[in-house]
């Protein structure tokens, strides 16, 4: 038996994807910490008192005038107001401007979701992801320069960062279809997407330490500089697909090839079904794009060692199939890995890129309850997620009165718990599913319920505990931790309902889910402008809890883990095509290839 690689290429890929997401999310949230010390709170407080004295606001200033209006809770015993004064920065940007600065990232992020997915599928997802991170790194380093020019310059810089980051998730989704084995799907995808939490875990305390020790500019210079290391490693170790990797171990390459086959019986049945469809449902010169999904049976028979069967290639889903260019009969591996790669490419593996010409079934998509369930859940979840990600540091300083070091450290604790919980939860779900106790639909709905109801309850709890710092931190930690349920919930549901369009569906839902990214800062900035009180933040938290409940209700009612009928698409071929391939022809062609394979390998 051949010995496998010491560190499989797919593990290196997964690690670098996770780190890449960590960089993108870390560079996104570092401004949430840095802005706390970039802002001159004393000057803003004086401006608010001045406005109040002229009748601009009523009830915002304390009657004795001794406490700045932005502090709703008493200062901790071990800290003085002097600490907060020291943390004042050079910029007197009022809350609405702060909201614009924090939300400008999401304006750009919104625009590049769908184009990013299309470019990644048509050309190279590897280079799309690399460019995404590089843009964020370069413009993060330029942020201090922009801030010293004008807040408008910061808006532009953050907008460009968002443009770069927007292509990352669709492109990563495309690469996961090539690099994740079906039997490792839940765990590997959870590890990859856990980078979003990991970036937050690292960036929040690291930003606080840098800001306190070296000044707010260091947050951007140091983090941006260190992230450049990843850009080099990605180019060296990552390739678009296993077939494109020049140094992949032959044993691992064989593992990918073996895992891409269905067993003989299911392939034969799928082939027969396609032929029958041509007789009953298809006109002359049409092609049915079938989607044989790996059966959702916990105790399904293991794939046989035989390499006979049919390949299905280039779905946008997570099944690891490559470059759909028809059906190809199974073949045996070449002894030499380079020859084997050439054989794969001749058989239709063109760099692992997806098939860009599949038409989108717009009408079926627009009337699909499961698709809308994912879209609503994704959008509602992001509203709560951005509330935690972007506004939690502000709440901890403005209301709970933690200093910058405490603020950053405590803000990171919930994301440490989220990262750990996401790994444990995905592992246990795979185990329960392997026992036959739960179905895919149950997994998705249960995970989304945990990711919505528990955080909603915790937001209500934070509203009620007021200035109890320990209780507030504990509740936010628990609430954020359970948000991790989304990784095994709606966030991976696209591939269940339509493997052919999973990448496209991700782009659609993530585009809609980006809208809360600029609604949340504007919403909070409007409510708290010159009025940083517990009452205003209670409105914010109760609203967030209501959004989470809406996510739970809609997803529970309409979601499904089953493949939808519109995933099977009939494509009308144009007369300009040289050859019309019918499903029956494809069936006969695949049978001929099987006979040839048997003749060559008796």
HELIX and SHEET records of a PDB file:
HELIX    1   1 UNK A    9  UNK A   38  1                                  30    
HELIX    2   2 UNK A   41  UNK A   53  1                                  13    
HELIX    3   3 UNK A   81  UNK A   86  1                                   6    
HELIX    4   4 UNK A   95  UNK A  111  1                                  17    
HELIX    5   5 UNK A  113  UNK A  122  1                                  10    
HELIX    6   6 UNK A  125  UNK A  141  1                                  17    
HELIX    7   7 UNK A  143  UNK A  149  1                                   7    
HELIX    8   8 UNK A  151  UNK A  166  1                                  16    
HELIX    9   9 UNK A  168  UNK A  179  1                                  12    
HELIX   10  10 UNK A  182  UNK A  184  5                                   3    
HELIX   11  11 UNK A  185  UNK A  193  1                                   9    
HELIX   12  12 UNK A  195  UNK A  214  1                                  20    
HELIX   13  13 UNK A  216  UNK A  237  1                                  22    
HELIX   14  14 UNK A  242  UNK A  244  5                                   3    
HELIX   15  15 UNK A  250  UNK A  259  1                                  10    
HELIX   16  16 UNK A  264  UNK A  280  1                                  17    
HELIX   17  17 UNK A  337  UNK A  346  1                                  10    
HELIX   18  18 UNK A  362  UNK A  366  1                                   5    
HELIX   19  19 UNK A  369  UNK A  386  1                                  18    
HELIX   20  20 UNK A  387  UNK A  391  3                                   5    
HELIX   21  21 UNK A  392  UNK A  398  1                                   7    
HELIX   22  22 UNK A  404  UNK A  434  1                                  31    
HELIX   23  23 UNK A  440  UNK A  465  1                                  26    
HELIX   24  24 UNK A  469  UNK A  482  1                                  14    
HELIX   25  25 UNK A  483  UNK A  488  5                                   6    
HELIX   26  26 UNK A  490  UNK A  492  5                                   3    
HELIX   27  27 UNK A  494  UNK A  497  1                                   4    
HELIX   28  28 UNK A  499  UNK A  501  5                                   3    
HELIX   29  29 UNK A  502  UNK A  528  1                                  27    
HELIX   30  30 UNK A  534  UNK A  558  1                                  25    
HELIX   31  31 UNK A  565  UNK A  567  5                                   3    
HELIX   32  32 UNK A  583  UNK A  600  1                                  18    
SHEET    1   A 2 UNK A 286  UNK A 289  0                                        
SHEET    2   A 2 UNK A 569  UNK A 572 -1                                        
SHEET    1   B 2 UNK A 310  UNK A 311  0                                        
SHEET    2   B 2 UNK A 328  UNK A 329 -1                                        
END                                                                             
